[in-house]
Amino acid sequence: MTTETTSSTRASAEFWFDPLCPWAWMTSRWMGEVQQVRDVDVTWSVMSLAVLNEGRDLPEEYAALMEKGWGPVRVVVAARREHGEEVVKPLYDALGTRIHHEEADYPDAIAGALEELGLPASLAQAATSSDYDEELRASHARAIELVGDDVGTPVVAVDGVAFFGPVVTPAPKGEAAGLLWDGCLLLARTPGFYELKRSRTDGPIFDTEDRR
């Protein structure tokens, strides 16, 4: 049975993710739980930490991660163009499981995810190609236009009002997930609300049940 939301109308959300971001992965697991207990339609879109950090003075190790990070998100964009919107979330799930739970390197994660979903192995070539970057940058720009450029991933827009986050670990389940969603709806529907924040004291806590 679906629990009532804080509104009588069905909510819509857009979720921007970069497959390499563990915090976006945690929030996406929460969003999946929300869809089980609340009436909400979710559109899954890409943004890119590599794009976000272009031109910034980064530590060498993080700069190297950003360079490699183009691969997975480019493949998602390529898959969407070639095979439609419906492949985006399953491909993100398959990539995220391999990257965050299995700690696979990006080429292996991409190859395994494509094979799992029966998508052409040739899509992996997009990882090192700039052919899809215009679409990637456009999707990224839509998120940044809504929320500002001093954030990272994930970005969630609720009925057109966007925020960075929620950043949460571990991902709430069941009614706890629904209650957090209710709070997000309340904040999004409060004119002039901008920010709540506290320092993080835990890293991402990956639940084995959150692999899909």
MITIBA-40084 format. One line per 3 residues: number of its first residue (from 1); their letters; for each residue x, y, z of N, C-alpha, C. Coordinates in nm, 3 decimals, decimal comma. Layout:
// MITIBA-40084
NUM) A) X:Y:Z:X:Y:Z:X:Y:Z | ...
***
This chain:
// MITIBA-40084
1) MTT) 0,085:-0,119:0,000:0,000:0,000:0,000:0,089:0,124:0,000 | 0,054:0,223:-0,082:0,132:0,346:-0,089:0,086:0,443:0,017 | 0,182:0,496:0,092:0,151:0,592:0,197:0,124:0,729:0,136
4) ETT) 0,035:0,806:0,193:0,006:0,939:0,142:0,127:1,029:0,156 | 0,146:1,116:0,059:0,251:1,216:0,067:0,197:1,338:0,140 | 0,286:1,438:0,153:0,244:1,561:0,217:0,160:1,646:0,124
7) SST) 0,142:1,601:0,000:0,059:1,673:-0,096:-0,042:1,577:-0,156 | -0,156:1,630:-0,201:-0,257:1,545:-0,262:-0,222:1,511:-0,406 | -0,125:1,580:-0,464:-0,086:1,555:-0,601:0,041:1,469:-0,606
10) RAS) 0,053:1,394:-0,715:0,171:1,311:-0,735:0,292:1,401:-0,759 | 0,401:1,373:-0,689:0,520:1,455:-0,701:0,606:1,408:-0,817 | 0,687:1,498:-0,867:0,785:1,462:-0,968:0,923:1,506:-0,921
13) AEF) 1,023:1,426:-0,955:1,159:1,458:-0,915:1,253:1,429:-1,031 | 1,360:1,504:-1,036:1,469:1,474:-1,127:1,595:1,457:-1,044 | 1,666:1,349:-1,071:1,783:1,312:-0,992:1,905:1,314:-1,084
16) WFD) 1,999:1,404:-1,054:2,123:1,411:-1,131:2,234:1,336:-1,057 | 2,304:1,250:-1,129:2,407:1,168:-1,067:2,531:1,162:-1,155 | 2,643:1,136:-1,091:2,765:1,094:-1,158:2,794:0,954:-1,105
19) PLC) 2,809:0,854:-1,191:2,827:0,718:-1,140:2,945:0,699:-1,046 | 3,044:0,787:-1,054:3,162:0,768:-0,969:3,142:0,817:-0,827 | 3,036:0,894:-0,801:3,019:0,959:-0,670:2,950:0,865:-0,570
22) PWA) 3,018:0,829:-0,460:2,956:0,740:-0,362:2,838:0,803:-0,290 | 2,840:0,934:-0,273:2,729:1,000:-0,204:2,604:1,003:-0,292 | 2,624:1,024:-0,421:2,510:1,016:-0,512:2,452:0,875:-0,512
25) WMT) 2,540:0,775:-0,504:2,493:0,637:-0,500:2,407:0,612:-0,375 | 2,453:0,661:-0,260:2,375:0,645:-0,138:2,237:0,710:-0,152 | 2,236:0,831:-0,205:2,109:0,903:-0,218:2,018:0,836:-0,319
28) SRW) 2,076:0,778:-0,423:1,994:0,708:-0,522:1,929:0,583:-0,463 | 1,997:0,518:-0,369:1,936:0,402:-0,303:1,817:0,447:-0,219 | 1,832:0,562:-0,155:1,719:0,619:-0,080:1,604:0,653:-0,174
31) MGE) 1,636:0,712:-0,289:1,532:0,751:-0,383:1,454:0,630:-0,431 | 1,523:0,518:-0,452:1,455:0,395:-0,489:1,359:0,348:-0,382 | 1,399:0,362:-0,256:1,311:0,327:-0,146:1,189:0,419:-0,142
34) VQQ) 1,211:0,548:-0,167:1,100:0,643:-0,167:0,995:0,603:-0,269 | 1,038:0,557:-0,384:0,943:0,520:-0,489:0,856:0,400:-0,450 | 0,900:0,326:-0,349:0,820:0,213:-0,302:0,710:0,257:-0,205
37) VRD) 0,725:0,372:-0,142:0,632:0,411:-0,035:0,563:0,545:-0,057 | 0,601:0,616:-0,163:0,541:0,745:-0,193:0,508:0,753:-0,341 | 0,413:0,837:-0,375:0,375:0,859:-0,515:0,466:0,964:-0,575
40) VDV) 0,570:0,919:-0,643:0,666:1,012:-0,703:0,721:0,951:-0,831 | 0,728:1,031:-0,933:0,789:0,993:-1,060:0,929:1,053:-1,065 | 1,028:0,972:-1,098:1,167:1,017:-1,098:1,226:1,008:-1,238
43) TWS) 1,286:1,116:-1,283:1,366:1,118:-1,404:1,513:1,115:-1,363 | 1,590:1,026:-1,425:1,731:1,009:-1,391:1,817:1,077:-1,496 | 1,902:1,170:-1,452:1,983:1,250:-1,543:2,128:1,252:-1,495
46) VMS) 2,217:1,285:-1,586:2,360:1,285:-1,552:2,411:1,425:-1,526 | 2,506:1,433:-1,436:2,593:1,548:-1,422:2,734:1,492:-1,408 | 2,834:1,576:-1,400:2,971:1,527:-1,404:3,060:1,603:-1,308
49) LAV) 3,122:1,531:-1,217:3,220:1,593:-1,129:3,341:1,642:-1,208 | 3,373:1,574:-1,318:3,484:1,619:-1,402:3,455:1,755:-1,462 | 3,331:1,775:-1,509:3,292:1,905:-1,562:3,289:2,009:-1,450
52) LNE) 3,232:1,970:-1,337:3,220:2,063:-1,224:3,356:2,115:-1,179 | 3,458:2,030:-1,187:3,591:2,066:-1,135:3,686:2,117:-1,241 | 3,639:2,136:-1,362:3,725:2,190:-1,467:3,780:2,327:-1,427
55) GRD) 3,911:2,344:-1,447:3,974:2,472:-1,419:4,008:2,495:-1,273 | 3,976:2,401:-1,187:4,006:2,417:-1,044:4,142:2,357:-1,011 | 4,205:2,413:-0,911:4,335:2,363:-0,864:4,309:2,245:-0,771
58) LPE) 4,328:2,125:-0,821:4,293:2,004:-0,748:4,418:1,929:-0,705 | 4,411:1,858:-0,592:4,521:1,768:-0,556:4,544:1,667:-0,668 | 4,667:1,624:-0,685:4,703:1,538:-0,798:4,618:1,412:-0,803
61) EYA) 4,595:1,349:-0,689:4,519:1,224:-0,686:4,374:1,247:-0,730 | 4,315:1,357:-0,682:4,176:1,385:-0,719:4,165:1,426:-0,865 | 4,264:1,498:-0,915:4,265:1,536:-1,056:4,269:1,412:-1,145
64) ALM) 4,347:1,312:-1,103:4,354:1,187:-1,180:4,220:1,115:-1,177 | 4,151:1,117:-1,063:4,019:1,057:-1,053:3,921:1,126:-1,146 | 3,927:1,259:-1,151:3,838:1,333:-1,239:3,862:1,298:-1,385
67) EKG) 3,987:1,279:-1,422:4,019:1,243:-1,560:3,959:1,107:-1,596 | 3,973:1,011:-1,507:3,916:0,879:-1,531:3,763:0,881:-1,523 | 3,711:0,975:-1,445:3,568:0,979:-1,419:3,483:1,017:-1,539
70) WGP) 3,545:1,068:-1,646:3,469:1,095:-1,767:3,404:0,967:-1,822 | 3,473:0,854:-1,805:3,432:0,731:-1,871:3,291:0,684:-1,841 | 3,259:0,653:-1,714:3,126:0,598:-1,685:3,011:0,690:-1,725
73) VRV) 3,024:0,818:-1,700:2,912:0,908:-1,728:2,895:0,926:-1,879 | 3,004:0,927:-1,953:2,993:0,933:-2,100:2,919:0,810:-2,154 | 2,947:0,694:-2,097:2,881:0,572:-2,142:2,731:0,579:-2,116
76) VVA) 2,691:0,634:-2,002:2,548:0,650:-1,974:2,483:0,741:-2,079 | 2,549:0,851:-2,111:2,494:0,943:-2,212:2,483:0,873:-2,347 | 2,587:0,798:-2,384:2,584:0,726:-2,511:2,472:0,624:-2,514
79) ARR) 2,453:0,552:-2,405:2,347:0,452:-2,398:2,210:0,518:-2,408 | 2,193:0,632:-2,345:2,065:0,702:-2,354:2,037:0,743:-2,498 | 2,138:0,798:-2,565:2,117:0,842:-2,702:2,082:0,725:-2,794
82) EHG) 2,152:0,616:-2,776:2,137:0,503:-2,869:2,021:0,410:-2,834 | 1,983:0,405:-2,704:1,886:0,303:-2,662:1,770:0,358:-2,579 | 1,767:0,489:-2,556:1,650:0,548:-2,493:1,663:0,572:-2,344
85) EEV) 1,572:0,653:-2,296:1,570:0,695:-2,156:1,559:0,578:-2,059 | 1,492:0,471:-2,102:1,464:0,361:-2,010:1,588:0,284:-1,969 | 1,701:0,303:-2,037:1,823:0,229:-1,999:1,904:0,303:-1,893
88) VKP) 1,872:0,429:-1,868:1,959:0,511:-1,782:1,967:0,456:-1,641 | 1,853:0,436:-1,576:1,855:0,391:-1,437:1,913:0,249:-1,425 | 1,872:0,152:-1,507:1,935:0,020:-1,495:2,085:0,023:-1,517
91) LYD) 2,132:0,107:-1,610:2,275:0,115:-1,633:2,346:0,179:-1,514 | 2,285:0,282:-1,457:2,343:0,342:-1,337:2,350:0,240:-1,225 | 2,244:0,162:-1,205:2,245:0,060:-1,101:2,358:-0,041:-1,123
94) ALG) 2,372:-0,084:-1,247:2,474:-0,185:-1,277:2,615:-0,128:-1,260 | 2,635:-0,005:-1,304:2,766:0,059:-1,285:2,795:0,084:-1,138 | 2,696:0,138:-1,066:2,717:0,171:-0,926:2,748:0,050:-0,841
97) TRI) 2,681:-0,061:-0,869:2,708:-0,183:-0,795:2,854:-0,224:-0,813 | 2,902:-0,218:-0,934:3,040:-0,259:-0,961:3,142:-0,161:-0,906 | 3,113:-0,032:-0,919:3,209:0,070:-0,874:3,214:0,079:-0,723
100) HHE) 3,098:0,081:-0,657:3,093:0,111:-0,514:3,091:-0,012:-0,425 | 3,036:-0,121:-0,470:3,030:-0,242:-0,388:3,142:-0,340:-0,424 | 3,168:-0,355:-0,551:3,270:-0,451:-0,593:3,406:-0,388:-0,614
103) EAD) 3,411:-0,253:-0,611:3,535:-0,177:-0,626:3,608:-0,214:-0,755 | 3,531:-0,236:-0,860:3,590:-0,264:-0,991:3,647:-0,135:-1,050 | 3,752:-0,151:-1,130:3,800:-0,031:-1,199:3,699:0,005:-1,308
106) YPD) 3,707:0,128:-1,358:3,601:0,179:-1,443:3,585:0,100:-1,573 | 3,692:0,063:-1,643:3,671:-0,016:-1,766:3,600:-0,149:-1,740 | 3,637:-0,218:-1,632:3,572:-0,345:-1,599:3,427:-0,323:-1,558
109) AIA) 3,402:-0,214:-1,482:3,265:-0,184:-1,441:3,177:-0,156:-1,562 | 3,230:-0,080:-1,657:3,154:-0,047:-1,777:3,125:-0,173:-1,858 | 3,229:-0,254:-1,881:3,210:-0,375:-1,961:3,109:-0,469:-1,896
112) GAL) 3,120:-0,487:-1,765:3,029:-0,577:-1,694:2,886:-0,527:-1,694 | 2,869:-0,397:-1,677:2,735:-0,339:-1,674:2,667:-0,352:-1,810 | 2,741:-0,325:-1,916:2,684:-0,337:-2,051:2,645:-0,482:-2,081
115) EEL) 2,731:-0,574:-2,041:2,700:-0,715:-2,063:2,576:-0,756:-1,985 | 2,567:-0,715:-1,860:2,452:-0,751:-1,778:2,321:-0,708:-1,839 | 2,321:-0,590:-1,899:2,197:-0,534:-1,952:2,174:-0,570:-2,098
118) GLP) 2,266:-0,645:-2,156:2,250:-0,683:-2,296:2,269:-0,567:-2,392 | 2,344:-0,466:-2,350:2,374:-0,352:-2,436:2,502:-0,380:-2,514 | 2,518:-0,319:-2,629:2,636:-0,346:-2,711:2,766:-0,311:-2,638
121) ASL) 2,861:-0,402:-2,646:2,991:-0,378:-2,585:3,060:-0,256:-2,646 | 3,024:-0,223:-2,768:3,085:-0,109:-2,837:3,055:0,024:-2,768 | 2,951:0,028:-2,684:2,922:0,152:-2,609:3,037:0,191:-2,518
124) AQA) 3,119:0,095:-2,479:3,233:0,125:-2,392:3,330:0,222:-2,458 | 3,330:0,228:-2,591:3,420:0,320:-2,660:3,388:0,466:-2,629 | 3,264:0,491:-2,585:3,226:0,629:-2,551:3,306:0,682:-2,433
127) ATS) 3,359:0,593:-2,351:3,431:0,635:-2,230:3,551:0,724:-2,262 | 3,612:0,702:-2,376:3,731:0,779:-2,413:3,706:0,870:-2,532 | 3,579:0,896:-2,560:3,542:0,980:-2,674:3,470:1,105:-2,624
130) SDY) 3,492:1,215:-2,694:3,421:1,339:-2,660:3,293:1,357:-2,741 | 3,255:1,253:-2,815:3,140:1,265:-2,905:3,010:1,295:-2,831 | 3,001:1,256:-2,705:2,877:1,272:-2,630:2,885:1,385:-2,527
133) DEE) 2,996:1,460:-2,529:3,017:1,559:-2,424:2,921:1,677:-2,431 | 2,875:1,710:-2,551:2,780:1,821:-2,561:2,653:1,789:-2,484 | 2,602:1,666:-2,499:2,483:1,626:-2,426:2,510:1,617:-2,276
136) LRA) 2,626:1,564:-2,241:2,664:1,555:-2,100:2,668:1,693:-2,036 | 2,733:1,786:-2,104:2,746:1,921:-2,048:2,610:1,991:-2,039 | 2,523:1,964:-2,134:2,391:2,026:-2,130:2,311:1,975:-2,011
139) SHA) 2,316:1,845:-1,986:2,245:1,788:-1,870:2,303:1,842:-1,741 | 2,435:1,847:-1,734:2,504:1,901:-1,616:2,463:2,047:-1,594 | 2,459:2,123:-1,702:2,428:2,266:-1,691:2,287:2,289:-1,638
142) RAI) 2,193:2,202:-1,676:2,056:2,217:-1,625:2,052:2,205:-1,474 | 2,130:2,111:-1,420:2,134:2,095:-1,274:2,195:2,217:-1,208 | 2,308:2,263:-1,264:2,379:2,376:-1,203:2,295:2,504:-1,212
145) ELV) 2,222:2,521:-1,321:2,137:2,639:-1,333:2,030:2,642:-1,224 | 1,985:2,524:-1,182:1,881:2,516:-1,079:1,936:2,534:-0,938 | 2,057:2,482:-0,915:2,105:2,473:-0,777:2,227:2,558:-0,747
148) GDD) 2,301:2,605:-0,849:2,421:2,683:-0,827:2,546:2,598:-0,842 | 2,662:2,664:-0,855:2,785:2,592:-0,888:2,874:2,562:-0,768 | 2,825:2,585:-0,647:2,906:2,559:-0,529:2,863:2,429:-0,460
151) VGT) 2,817:2,332:-0,540:2,770:2,204:-0,488:2,837:2,092:-0,568 | 2,803:1,968:-0,532:2,850:1,852:-0,605:2,733:1,764:-0,642 | 2,756:1,632:-0,639:2,646:1,539:-0,666:2,605:1,474:-0,535
154) PVV) 2,479:1,435:-0,520:2,374:1,446:-0,620:2,302:1,579:-0,613 | 2,228:1,609:-0,719:2,132:1,718:-0,719:1,994:1,655:-0,741 | 1,899:1,693:-0,657:1,763:1,645:-0,670:1,670:1,764:-0,684
157) AVD) 1,590:1,764:-0,789:1,488:1,867:-0,807:1,352:1,808:-0,773 | 1,279:1,876:-0,690:1,145:1,834:-0,648:1,046:1,935:-0,702 | 0,960:1,889:-0,795:0,864:1,979:-0,858:0,932:2,106:-0,908
160) GVA) 1,054:2,090:-0,962:1,126:2,200:-1,022:1,214:2,280:-0,929 | 1,212:2,251:-0,800:1,299:2,319:-0,703:1,413:2,225:-0,667 | 1,537:2,268:-0,690:1,651:2,178:-0,678:1,736:2,210:-0,556
163) FFG) 1,793:2,102:-0,499:1,887:2,111:-0,388:2,001:2,013:-0,411 | 2,115:2,041:-0,350:2,221:1,943:-0,339:2,184:1,848:-0,226 | 2,184:1,718:-0,257:2,150:1,621:-0,155:2,007:1,569:-0,171
166) PVV) 1,953:1,505:-0,067:2,010:1,492:0,067:2,129:1,396:0,070 | 2,229:1,434:0,147:2,347:1,349:0,169:2,320:1,270:0,296 | 2,312:1,138:0,283:2,269:1,056:0,396:2,338:0,921:0,392
169) TPA) 2,375:0,871:0,509:2,434:0,737:0,517:2,401:0,676:0,653 | 2,360:0,549:0,654:2,323:0,468:0,540:2,192:0,515:0,480 | 2,156:0,461:0,364:2,033:0,503:0,298:1,912:0,455:0,378
172) PKG) 1,822:0,547:0,417:1,702:0,505:0,490:1,616:0,413:0,406 | 1,544:0,325:0,473:1,458:0,228:0,404:1,314:0,242:0,451 | 1,223:0,190:0,369:1,083:0,185:0,407:1,026:0,320:0,444
175) EAA) 0,949:0,322:0,551:0,882:0,444:0,593:0,980:0,553:0,634 | 1,098:0,513:0,684:1,200:0,613:0,717:1,243:0,690:0,592 | 1,254:0,619:0,480:1,285:0,686:0,353:1,172:0,779:0,313
178) GLL) 1,049:0,734:0,332:0,934:0,816:0,299:0,926:0,943:0,381 | 0,957:0,931:0,509:0,951:1,049:0,596:1,056:1,153:0,556 | 1,177:1,105:0,518:1,278:1,200:0,470:1,231:1,268:0,342
181) WDG) 1,167:1,192:0,254:1,110:1,251:0,134:1,006:1,357:0,167 | 0,918:1,325:0,265:0,818:1,423:0,306:0,885:1,555:0,349 | 0,997:1,542:0,421:1,069:1,661:0,463:1,126:1,738:0,345
184) CLL) 1,177:1,664:0,246:1,230:1,729:0,126:1,120:1,804:0,052 | 1,002:1,741:0,043:0,888:1,808:-0,020:0,853:1,937:0,054 | 0,850:1,929:0,185:0,815:2,047:0,265:0,914:2,160:0,241
187) LAR) 1,043:2,126:0,240:1,145:2,229:0,217:1,136:2,286:0,077 | 1,118:2,199:-0,022:1,111:2,245:-0,160:0,992:2,335:-0,184 | 0,886:2,313:-0,107:0,764:2,391:-0,126:0,755:2,509:-0,030
190) TPG) 0,867:2,539:0,037:0,875:2,655:0,126:0,948:2,767:0,054 | 0,880:2,872:0,012:0,945:2,981:-0,060:1,061:3,040:0,021 | 1,173:3,058:-0,045:1,288:3,122:0,019:1,378:3,029:0,096
193) FYE) 1,344:2,898:0,106:1,433:2,807:0,176:1,553:2,774:0,088 | 1,674:2,775:0,150:1,796:2,750:0,075:1,883:2,637:0,129 | 1,903:2,629:0,260:2,010:2,540:0,304:1,990:2,492:0,447
196) LKR) 2,021:2,363:0,469:2,047:2,305:0,599:2,175:2,225:0,584 | 2,265:2,229:0,682:2,389:2,154:0,666:2,455:2,132:0,801 | 2,524:2,015:0,813:2,613:1,993:0,925:2,733:1,913:0,874
199) SRT) 2,840:1,911:0,950:2,960:1,841:0,908:2,937:1,690:0,906 | 2,993:1,623:0,805:2,982:1,478:0,797:3,082:1,413:0,889 | 3,038:1,314:0,964:3,127:1,239:1,054:3,143:1,094:1,012
202) DGP) 3,066:1,049:0,912:3,075:0,913:0,860:3,093:0,917:0,710 | 3,162:0,816:0,658:3,168:0,797:0,515:3,049:0,716:0,468 | 3,039:0,693:0,337:2,928:0,613:0,284:2,927:0,473:0,344
205) IFD) 2,811:0,432:0,392:2,793:0,298:0,448:2,710:0,218:0,348 | 2,776:0,130:0,275:2,710:0,056:0,169:2,646:-0,070:0,226 | 2,515:-0,080:0,209:2,439:-0,197:0,249:2,439:-0,296:0,132
208) TED) 2,468:-0,421:0,160:2,469:-0,521:0,053:2,333:-0,532:-0,015 | 2,226:-0,495:0,055:2,093:-0,499:-0,006:2,072:-0,384:-0,104 | 2,162:-0,286:-0,104:2,147:-0,169:-0,190:2,221:-0,185:-0,322
211) RR) 2,261:-0,306:-0,356:2,338:-0,326:-0,479:2,255:-0,302:-0,603 | 2,123:-0,304:-0,588:2,034:-0,275:-0,701:1,922:-0,182:-0,653
***
